[in-house]
């Protein structure tokens, strides 16, 4: 994953699809935060839309759907 990649939330495990599962966002930055016992956690800052312009997302909860050059 890198800045400029288009991402979406990984599909939910439940039977219903959440509307957010269909959203596409763009990675604008990465942030690190000192975690609990596992050390440093890295987050992607994602622009989803004007209502959510800079959401921090766990890397294991999003997937790249189109890589930037």
Number of C-alpha atoms within 10 A of each C-alpha: 16 15 16 16 18 22 21 20 20 14 15 12 7 7 6 8 11 12 7 13 13 12 12 16 24 24 23 17 15 16 11 10 10 10 10 8 6 7 9 11 13 17 18 23 21 26 20 19 13 7 8 11 14 18 17 17 17 13 16 11 12 19 15 19 11 13 13 12 7
